[in-house]
């Protein structure tokens, strides 16, 4: 039992940790509540057969761990023919692209001026200080609220870094076989060590080891990697098993809410991306690498107030109607539209973590070992939280904490 570990969660974080530990000859069991692996990466098919991503989707050039994992399993990365960062504002005052570029430079200057104080200021207050046009300010607010899944008043100004660091021109990457392909490849490699459909009902952690109970049985091991979403850490059976520093650190983060939309296309359009500056959603059409246009209009809406405004719990109808008003020339198969939400998923209850102004959560408490316990998940990464890269880096870090002979994640860069 000395070199044994239980990993709770078969998303990218948990599977990465398990893979590293197995390679170092640890006896590992992965417990997953769902009937699939991948967690918040989940690839599916639309009514017309086109691939859709119900969860994470985009790959950045600087996401070295994710790119290396794809290369290891021969998973191709493909170009989208458009930029994840370049979302042309619609529904508000006209905003030339040159004004967006100048606005990003103004954000960089403001963040440099604020320094550590950006953590205490809200995005809304920071945007009010920018010397930009109302159109740019409105577009930036919508961009941040959409992506961070939280109203601008509830986000620390540090979230503006997504604007400051955005490239002015890019052809974005996606995973050709679907964003859950790396998780599926890891799970296949791990084989029978991955137990699906086993939600944890009881968890006991003490200095001598851990005991974990599911509907199937009880598992015991020397160490445990807890790789579940942030929102679940405050619930049974996890909350009572966590040390106070972990509970306090987790409580300092917020949980973002978002929804995704999928509408089959009935004709060809160019790859493009648009941001509704008043409803905090963006939509895009994109290529599938050399295969050409993927026949889907996809959308992403952020923050619970906007999900309620778009009535996503009732389905895609209201959202699609708003898109039709903004972009009336798109050839959409409205009857085949679908929507994905995460706030009502009991094993996620949100899309990823965010940081409220003034909370200054102790992220280091989530990135160190607490006796037999180590945490993993995008919310524990200090650079790529909210991304697939952050989940993978956290799994690498967790394996290193369990077995210091294993390497930690390499330096992260945006």
NUKOL-224293 format. One line per 4 residues: number of its first residue (from 1); their letters; for each residue x negated, z, y of N, C-alpha, C. Coordinates in steps of 0.05 Angstrom, whole numbers. Layout:
% residues N
NUM> a> X:Z:Y:X:Z:Y:X:Z:Y; ...
//
This chain:
% residues 414
1> xxxx> -16:0:-24:0:0:0:-17:0:25; -43:5:23:-60:8:47:-60:-18:64; -61:-41:51:-61:-66:66:-34:-80:63; -13:-66:70:14:-77:68:28:-75:95
5> xxxx> 45:-94:101:58:-95:127:86:-107:123; 105:-96:138:131:-107:141:133:-120:169; 143:-145:170:147:-158:195:178:-162:198; 189:-151:219:218:-154:224:222:-176:245
9> xxxx> 234:-198:236:239:-221:253:223:-245:245; 237:-267:239:224:-292:230:226:-313:251; 223:-305:276:218:-325:298:189:-332:299; 181:-346:319:153:-355:321:134:-331:322
13> xxxx> 142:-309:335:124:-286:338:119:-273:311; 141:-267:297:138:-253:271:125:-270:250; 131:-296:249:119:-314:229:89:-318:235; 82:-319:260:53:-322:267:38:-297:258
17> xxxx> 49:-274:264:36:-249:255:33:-248:225; 55:-255:211:54:-254:182:34:-274:171; 33:-297:182:14:-318:173:-15:-309:176; -22:-297:199:-49:-287:203:-56:-264:184
21> xxxx> -37:-246:179:-42:-224:161:-45:-233:132; -29:-252:124:-31:-262:96:-58:-275:92; -67:-290:113:-94:-303:111:-116:-283:108; -111:-258:117:-131:-236:115:-126:-218:90
25> xxxx> -109:-229:72:-104:-216:46:-86:-191:49; -69:-190:69:-50:-168:70:-25:-176:54; -12:-155:43:13:-158:29:36:-156:50; 49:-178:55:68:-180:77:96:-187:68
29> xxxx> 116:-173:79:144:-180:75:156:-185:102; 169:-208:106:183:-215:131:213:-212:127; 226:-196:143:254:-191:141:268:-205:165; 287:-222:159:301:-237:180:331:-234:176
33> xxxx> 345:-226:198:374:-222:196:389:-248:193; 380:-269:205:394:-295:203:391:-308:176; 405:-330:173:402:-346:149:383:-370:153; 368:-369:175:348:-389:182:325:-376:196
37> xxxx> 302:-390:197:279:-380:212:279:-393:239; 262:-384:257:259:-397:283:270:-380:306; 289:-362:301:299:-345:323:311:-362:345; 299:-359:369:309:-374:392:296:-402:395
41> xxxx> 283:-412:374:279:-440:371:297:-450:349; 313:-470:355:334:-478:336:341:-508:342; 332:-525:324:337:-554:327:362:-561:310; 378:-579:321:403:-587:307:408:-616:313
45> xxxx> 431:-626:305:439:-654:310:465:-655:324; 468:-673:343:493:-678:357:511:-696:340; 535:-701:351:554:-717:336:544:-745:331; 527:-755:348:516:-782:345:490:-783:329
49> xxxx> 483:-760:318:458:-759:302:433:-753:317; 434:-752:343:410:-747:359:402:-717:357; 376:-712:358:367:-685:356:373:-670:382; 382:-646:380:386:-628:403:371:-602:398
53> xxxx> 364:-589:420:350:-563:418:369:-542:429; 377:-524:411:396:-503:419:380:-479:431; 354:-480:430:338:-459:442:315:-471:458; 291:-459:454:267:-468:468:261:-497:463
57> xxxx> 249:-510:483:246:-540:481:220:-550:491; 210:-540:514:189:-554:529:161:-543:522; 141:-561:523:113:-554:517:96:-561:541; 80:-542:550:62:-546:572:34:-553:562
61> xxxx> 19:-569:578:-7:-578:569:-26:-554:565; -22:-532:579:-39:-508:577:-31:-489:555; -11:-496:539:-1:-478:518:-18:-483:493; -42:-472:493:-62:-479:472:-54:-469:445
65> xxxx> -43:-446:442:-35:-435:416:-13:-452:403; 7:-459:418:28:-476:408:18:-503:400; 2:-515:417:-9:-542:411:-26:-541:386; -42:-520:383:-59:-517:359:-43:-513:334
69> xxxx> -21:-497:336:-4:-493:313:9:-519:304; 18:-535:323:30:-561:316:9:-579:303; -16:-579:313:-37:-595:302:-43:-587:274; -43:-561:269:-49:-550:242:-30:-562:221
73> xxxx> -5:-564:228:15:-573:208:22:-603:212; 7:-617:229:12:-646:233:38:-652:246; 47:-634:264:72:-637:278:66:-651:305; 78:-674:309:72:-691:332:85:-680:357
77> xxxx> 70:-681:379:81:-677:406:87:-704:418; 111:-706:431:119:-732:443:124:-729:473; 121:-750:487:126:-751:516:155:-756:522; 165:-743:543:193:-745:550:199:-767:570
81> xxxx> 178:-777:583:183:-797:604:195:-786:630; 196:-760:632:205:-746:656:191:-719:657; 194:-705:679:181:-680:683:200:-656:681; 194:-637:665:209:-612:664:209:-598:691
85> xxxx> 189:-602:707:186:-589:733:200:-603:756; 205:-629:753:215:-646:775:245:-650:771; 261:-632:783:290:-633:781:301:-641:808; 311:-665:811:320:-674:837:346:-660:845
89> xxxx> 346:-646:867:370:-630:875:394:-649:882; 417:-641:872:442:-654:879:462:-633:887; 483:-642:902:504:-623:910:498:-606:934; 475:-611:946:468:-595:970:457:-614:991
93> xxxx> 444:-603:1012:432:-620:1032:411:-638:1020; 407:-662:1030:386:-680:1020:359:-667:1021; 343:-670:1000:317:-657:998:297:-678:989; 281:-690:1007:261:-710:999:240:-697:981
97> xxxx> 228:-712:963:208:-702:945:184:-690:961; 177:-703:983:155:-692:999:160:-664:1009; 186:-658:1015:193:-631:1024:190:-611:1001; 196:-620:977:193:-602:954:163:-595:950
101> xxxx> 146:-616:952:117:-612:949:107:-593:971; 115:-597:996:107:-579:1017:118:-551:1012; 142:-549:1002:154:-523:997:138:-508:975; 129:-522:955:113:-508:934:87:-497:946
105> xxxx> 75:-512:964:51:-502:977:57:-477:994; 81:-477:1007:89:-453:1022:93:-429:1004; 104:-434:980:107:-412:960:80:-401:952; 61:-419:947:34:-410:939:22:-392:961
109> xxxx> 25:-401:986:15:-385:1009:28:-358:1010; 55:-358:1006:69:-332:1008:61:-313:986; 58:-323:961:50:-306:939:22:-295:944; 4:-311:955:-23:-302:961:-22:-280:983
113> xxxx> -4:-283:1002:-1:-263:1023:11:-237:1012; 30:-239:994:43:-215:984:26:-200:964; 10:-215:949:-7:-202:929:9:-186:909; 0:-161:903:15:-144:884:43:-136:895
117> xxxx> 47:-138:921:72:-131:933:95:-150:924; 88:-173:913:109:-191:904:126:-179:882; 115:-159:867:131:-146:846:153:-129:857; 151:-120:883:171:-103:895:192:-118:911
121> xxxx> 187:-143:916:205:-159:932:222:-177:913; 247:-182:920:263:-199:904:258:-229:911; 265:-246:893:263:-275:898:279:-282:923; 303:-271:925:320:-277:948:306:-269:974
125> xxxx> 294:-246:975:281:-237:1000:256:-254:1006; 242:-261:985:218:-278:988:225:-305:999; 246:-317:988:254:-344:997:263:-343:1026; 274:-321:1034:283:-319:1063:259:-320:1082
129> xxxx> 235:-313:1072:211:-313:1088:198:-340:1090; 206:-359:1073:192:-385:1073:200:-401:1097; 180:-415:1108:185:-434:1130:190:-461:1118; 215:-465:1108:223:-490:1095:252:-496:1105
133> xxxx> 261:-520:1099:288:-527:1106:308:-513:1089; 333:-511:1097:354:-499:1081:358:-513:1055; 354:-539:1055:357:-554:1030:336:-546:1009; 311:-543:1018:290:-535:1000:294:-507:991
137> xxxx> 302:-489:1009:307:-461:1001:330:-459:981; 351:-475:985:373:-475:966:364:-486:939; 349:-507:939:339:-519:914:321:-499:899; 304:-486:914:285:-467:901:300:-443:889
141> xxxx> 320:-433:904:336:-411:893:350:-420:867; 362:-443:867:376:-453:843:356:-457:820; 333:-468:826:312:-472:806:304:-446:792; 299:-425:808:290:-400:797:313:-386:782
145> xxxx> 337:-385:794:359:-372:780:366:-386:754; 365:-413:754:371:-428:730:350:-421:708; 325:-423:714:304:-420:694:301:-391:686; 302:-372:705:298:-344:698:324:-331:689
149> xxxx> 346:-345:690:371:-335:679:382:-310:692; 376:-306:717:384:-281:731:388:-288:761; 407:-276:775:410:-281:804:384:-274:819; 379:-288:841:354:-285:856:351:-257:866
153> xxxx> 372:-242:871:370:-215:881:360:-196:859; 362:-204:834:354:-187:811:328:-195:799; 313:-212:812:287:-222:802:264:-214:820; 243:-204:809:219:-199:825:208:-225:836
157> xxxx> 196:-225:860:186:-249:872:163:-261:856; 152:-247:837:131:-258:819:142:-282:804; 168:-283:800:180:-306:786:176:-332:801; 170:-330:827:165:-355:843:140:-370:833
161> xxxx> 124:-357:816:100:-370:806:107:-396:791; 132:-397:780:139:-422:766:141:-446:785; 146:-440:810:146:-461:831:117:-466:840; 103:-445:845:76:-447:856:57:-462:837
165> xxxx> 61:-459:811:43:-470:791:53:-497:779; 76:-506:788:87:-531:777:71:-555:786; 64:-573:768:50:-597:776:69:-615:792; 57:-630:810:74:-648:826:82:-673:811
169> xxxx> 68:-679:790:74:-703:774:66:-698:745; 85:-701:726:78:-695:698:97:-711:681; 88:-718:657:105:-729:636:106:-708:614; 128:-694:613:129:-669:597:129:-675:567
173> xxxx> 120:-654:552:117:-656:523:140:-640:510; 148:-651:486:166:-636:469:156:-640:440; 167:-625:422:159:-626:394:176:-647:380; 163:-668:370:178:-691:360:197:-685:337
177> xxxx> 189:-667:319:205:-660:295:225:-638:301; 227:-630:326:245:-608:333:229:-583:339; 239:-567:359:224:-544:368:221:-522:346; 239:-523:326:236:-503:305:217:-512:282
181> xxxx> 206:-536:286:188:-546:265:164:-528:259; 150:-517:280:128:-498:274:137:-474:258; 161:-463:265:171:-440:250:177:-447:222; 190:-470:218:196:-479:191:171:-483:174
185> xxxx> 150:-494:187:125:-499:173:112:-472:165; 112:-453:183:100:-427:177:116:-414:154; 143:-415:155:159:-403:135:154:-415:107; 151:-442:107:146:-455:82:119:-446:71
189> xxxx> 100:-443:89:73:-434:80:74:-405:69; 91:-388:81:93:-361:72:110:-358:47; 127:-377:42:143:-377:17:162:-353:14; 161:-342:-10:180:-320:-17:176:-295:-1
193> xxxx> 155:-293:14:150:-269:31:171:-267:53; 184:-289:59:205:-289:80:232:-285:67; 246:-263:75:272:-256:64:293:-261:86; 310:-281:82:331:-287:101:356:-271:95
197> xxxx> 373:-269:116:398:-255:112:396:-226:106; 375:-213:116:371:-184:111:367:-169:138; 389:-165:153:387:-149:177:379:-120:170; 363:-108:186:353:-81:182:374:-61:191
201> xxxx> 381:-43:173:401:-22:179:389:5:184; 365:10:175:352:36:179:322:31:180; 308:46:198:280:43:201:267:71:206; 248:78:190:234:103:193:204:97:196
205> xxxx> 192:107:217:163:103:222:150:130:226; 130:136:210:114:160:213:85:153:209; 67:172:214:38:165:212:30:156:184; 45:163:164:37:155:136:47:127:129
209> xxxx> 64:115:145:75:89:138:103:85:148; 116:64:138:143:57:147:161:52:123; 187:56:128:207:50:109:229:35:123; 237:13:112:256:-5:125:278:-12:105
213> xxxx> 303:-7:113:326:-11:95:343:-34:105; 351:-51:86:370:-73:91:393:-70:71; 412:-89:72:434:-88:53:424:-94:25; 401:-106:23:390:-113:-4:374:-90:-16
217> xxxx> 359:-76:0:343:-54:-11:326:-41:10; 307:-24:2:289:-10:19:260:-20:14; 245:-25:36:218:-34:35:200:-13:47; 176:-10:36:157:9:46:130:-5:51
221> xxxx> 116:2:71:90:-10:77:74:9:95; 48:3:98:31:19:115:35:13:144; 41:-12:151:44:-20:179:69:-36:183; 78:-38:208:102:-54:214:97:-70:240
225> xxxx> 105:-95:240:106:-111:264:135:-116:271; 143:-106:294:171:-108:303:173:-132:322; 183:-154:312:184:-179:327:213:-188:332; 228:-170:345:256:-177:352:258:-180:382
229> xxxx> 279:-193:391:282:-197:420:284:-171:435; 276:-172:460:276:-148:478:302:-134:478; 325:-148:480:351:-136:482:358:-118:459; 345:-123:436:352:-107:412:336:-81:410
233> xxxx> 315:-78:426:299:-54:424:313:-29:432; 334:-31:448:349:-7:456:372:0:438; 375:-15:416:397:-11:397:387:1:371; 406:13:356:401:22:329:396:-4:312
237> xxxx> 379:-2:292:363:21:284:336:24:297; 331:7:317:303:6:328:298:28:349; 317:33:366:312:51:389:302:78:381; 315:90:361:307:117:353:280:118:339
241> xxxx> 270:95:329:245:94:315:221:88:334; 228:81:359:207:74:378:196:98:393; 170:99:398:159:120:415:168:117:444; 168:139:458:178:139:486:165:118:504
245> xxxx> 138:115:502:126:95:520:136:66:516; 143:60:491:154:33:485:183:31:495; 199:51:491:226:51:502:226:48:532; 209:64:545:208:63:574:199:36:585
249> xxxx> 179:24:571:169:-2:580:190:-23:576; 203:-23:553:224:-43:548:247:-41:568; 253:-17:576:275:-13:595:269:-24:622; 243:-28:628:236:-38:654:239:-68:658
253> xxxx> 244:-82:636:248:-111:637:278:-117:638; 285:-141:648:312:-151:646:315:-171:624; 340:-177:617:345:-197:597:360:-221:610; 348:-244:609:359:-268:621:382:-279:604
257> xxxx> 401:-292:618:424:-305:604:425:-334:612; 431:-351:592:432:-379:597:450:-393:576; 455:-418:581:470:-435:562:458:-462:562; 461:-477:540:452:-504:539:476:-522:533
261> xxxx> 475:-546:543:496:-566:540:485:-591:527; 501:-605:511:493:-629:498:516:-649:499; 511:-672:511:532:-693:513:520:-719:504; 530:-731:481:520:-757:473:524:-778:494
265> xxxx> 505:-796:496:506:-819:514:518:-843:500; 534:-859:514:545:-883:503:531:-908:513; 510:-904:529:495:-927:539:467:-917:546; 450:-936:554:422:-929:561:420:-921:590
269> xxxx> 404:-901:595:397:-893:623:367:-888:624; 357:-885:647:328:-878:650:324:-848:646; 301:-840:636:294:-812:636:295:-800:664; 309:-778:667:313:-767:694:321:-738:692
273> xxxx> 319:-723:713:327:-695:714:339:-688:741; 362:-675:741:376:-667:765:383:-638:764; 383:-625:787:389:-597:790:414:-594:808; 435:-582:798:458:-576:815:452:-551:831
277> xxxx> 447:-554:856:436:-533:873:457:-511:879; 482:-515:872:503:-495:878:513:-482:852; 506:-493:829:516:-481:804:494:-473:785; 470:-475:794:446:-465:779:445:-477:750
281> xxxx> 449:-503:748:443:-516:722:427:-541:728; 413:-550:708:400:-576:710:406:-592:685; 407:-618:688:412:-636:666:390:-657:665; 385:-668:641:364:-688:639:370:-708:616
285> xxxx> 359:-731:619:357:-750:597:327:-756:593; 319:-759:568:290:-760:562:285:-779:539; 261:-789:539:251:-805:516:243:-787:493; 242:-799:469:231:-786:445:205:-799:438
289> xxxx> 186:-797:457:160:-811:453:164:-841:452; 150:-855:434:151:-884:433:178:-894:422; 194:-876:411:220:-884:401:240:-891:423; 233:-885:448:251:-891:470:271:-869:475
293> xxxx> 292:-876:489:311:-856:499:325:-841:476; 325:-815:478:342:-799:460:370:-800:471; 390:-808:456:417:-814:467:433:-788:473; 422:-770:489:435:-745:495:429:-738:524
297> xxxx> 450:-729:538:447:-715:563:446:-685:556; 424:-672:563:422:-643:557:424:-628:584; 432:-603:582:434:-587:606:427:-558:600; 419:-543:621:412:-515:618:422:-501:643
301> xxxx> 438:-481:639:449:-465:661:440:-436:659; 432:-424:682:422:-397:681:437:-377:698; 438:-353:689:449:-328:701:478:-325:692; 485:-301:686:512:-296:676:534:-303:696
305> xxxx> 531:-298:722:552:-307:740:557:-337:739; 535:-353:735:539:-382:734:552:-390:707; 545:-376:685:558:-383:660:588:-377:661; 595:-356:675:623:-350:679:636:-371:697
309> xxxx> 622:-380:717:633:-401:735:637:-427:720; 619:-433:702:622:-458:686:639:-454:661; 649:-430:657:668:-423:635:657:-432:608; 631:-426:603:619:-435:578:630:-422:554
313> xxxx> 641:-397:557:652:-384:533:677:-399:523; 689:-415:540:712:-431:531:704:-459:522; 678:-465:523:669:-491:514:656:-507:537; 651:-533:532:636:-549:551:653:-562:573
317> xxxx> 680:-560:572:697:-578:588:691:-575:618; 691:-550:628:687:-546:657:659:-556:666; 639:-550:650:612:-558:657:610:-588:658; 621:-602:638:620:-631:637:636:-643:661
321> xxxx> 658:-630:668:673:-639:692:656:-638:717; 641:-616:720:623:-613:744:602:-635:744; 590:-641:720:570:-662:719:582:-689:726; 606:-694:717:619:-719:724:623:-722:754
325> xxxx> 628:-700:768:630:-701:797:604:-707:810; 582:-696:800:556:-699:812:543:-726:804; 546:-734:779:533:-758:769:554:-776:755; 571:-788:771:594:-803:759:587:-828:743
329> xxxx> 563:-838:746:556:-863:733:543:-859:705; 540:-834:696:528:-830:670:548:-838:648; 538:-852:627:556:-860:605:558:-838:585; 577:-820:588:579:-796:572:602:-797:552
333> xxxx> 597:-788:527:617:-785:507:628:-757:510; 647:-754:528:656:-727:536:669:-712:513; 683:-726:495:697:-713:473:678:-701:453; 653:-710:453:633:-700:433:614:-680:445
337> xxxx> 619:-670:469:601:-650:482:602:-624:468; 580:-609:469:577:-583:457:561:-564:474; 564:-538:470:550:-519:486:539:-497:468; 516:-485:476:503:-463:461:499:-440:480
341> xxxx> 508:-416:472:503:-392:487:488:-372:470; 476:-352:484:460:-332:470:468:-304:476; 484:-299:497:492:-272:503:510:-260:482; 524:-278:467:542:-269:446:530:-271:418
345> xxxx> 504:-276:417:490:-276:391:480:-248:386; 490:-235:365:482:-207:360:453:-203:354; 438:-224:347:410:-222:340:392:-231:363; 403:-237:386:388:-244:410:398:-230:435
349> xxxx> 424:-234:441:437:-223:464:424:-230:491; 411:-253:491:399:-264:515:378:-285:507; 368:-299:527:349:-320:521:320:-311:521; 312:-294:540:285:-284:541:284:-262:563
353> xxxx> 261:-251:567:257:-229:585:253:-239:614; 259:-221:633:253:-226:661:245:-199:674; 237:-199:699:228:-175:712:244:-170:738; 259:-148:740:273:-142:765:253:-133:786
357> xxxx> 261:-135:812:243:-126:833:239:-96:832; 214:-87:836:208:-59:837:206:-44:810; 213:-58:788:213:-44:762:185:-39:751; 167:-58:756:139:-56:747:136:-45:719
361> xxxx> 148:-58:699:147:-47:671:119:-46:661; 114:-26:644:87:-22:632:84:-41:608; 77:-66:614:74:-85:592:52:-78:573; 32:-64:583:10:-57:565:20:-39:542
365> xxxx> 41:-23:547:52:-6:526:63:-23:503; 71:-47:509:82:-65:488:60:-81:474; 36:-80:485:14:-96:475:-7:-79:461; -1:-54:454:-20:-38:439:-6:-25:415
369> xxxx> -21:-17:396:-10:-4:372:-1:24:378; 20:32:365:30:60:366:32:70:338; 10:81:328:9:89:300:12:65:283; 30:65:263:34:42:246:48:19:259
373> xxxx> 59:24:283:77:4:296:62:-14:315; 67:-40:313:58:-60:332:82:-77:339; 84:-85:364:106:-102:373:97:-131:377; 115:-150:374:110:-178:380:135:-189:392
377> xxxx> 133:-213:404:155:-226:417:147:-235:445; 161:-256:455:153:-268:481:152:-247:503; 169:-226:501:169:-205:522:144:-188:523; 127:-190:502:103:-174:502:79:-189:513
381> xxxx> 82:-215:519:59:-231:528:57:-228:559; 32:-226:568:28:-221:597:26:-247:613; 25:-270:601:23:-295:616:46:-314:609; 52:-318:584:72:-338:576:98:-325:566
385> xxxx> 106:-303:578:132:-291:570:154:-311:575; 173:-312:557:195:-331:560:190:-358:548; 167:-362:536:160:-389:525:152:-386:496; 153:-408:482:143:-409:454:114:-400:453
389> xxxx> 99:-409:473:71:-401:474:68:-370:474; 84:-357:490:83:-328:491:90:-315:465; 109:-326:450:116:-315:424:93:-318:404; 80:-341:404:58:-346:386:34:-328:393
393> xxxx> 28:-326:419:6:-309:427:11:-280:419; 36:-272:422:42:-244:415:39:-239:385; 45:-259:368:41:-256:340:11:-255:333; -5:-270:346:-34:-269:342:-44:-241:350
397> xxxx> -35:-232:373:-43:-205:382:-34:-183:363; -10:-185:353:0:-165:335:-16:-164:309; -23:-187:298:-40:-188:274:-67:-175:280; -78:-180:303:-104:-168:310:-102:-138:312
401> xxxx> -80:-128:323:-77:-99:326:-74:-86:298; -60:-100:280:-58:-89:253:-85:-90:238; -99:-112:242:-125:-116:228:-145:-126:249; -161:-108:260:-180:-115:282:-200:-136:273
405> xxxx> -203:-141:247:-221:-162:239:-211:-190:246; -185:-192:251:-173:-217:259:-176:-221:289; -180:-246:298:-185:-251:326:-160:-246:343; -164:-237:368:-141:-235:387:-135:-263:398
409> xxxx> -113:-266:412:-108:-293:425:-130:-299:445; -135:-325:449:-155:-333:468:-145:-330:497; -162:-335:516:-154:-333:544:-130:-351:550; -111:-342:565:-88:-357:572:-91:-370:600
413> xx> -82:-394:603:-83:-407:628:-57:-422:633; -48:-422:658:-25:-438:666:-33:-466:673
//
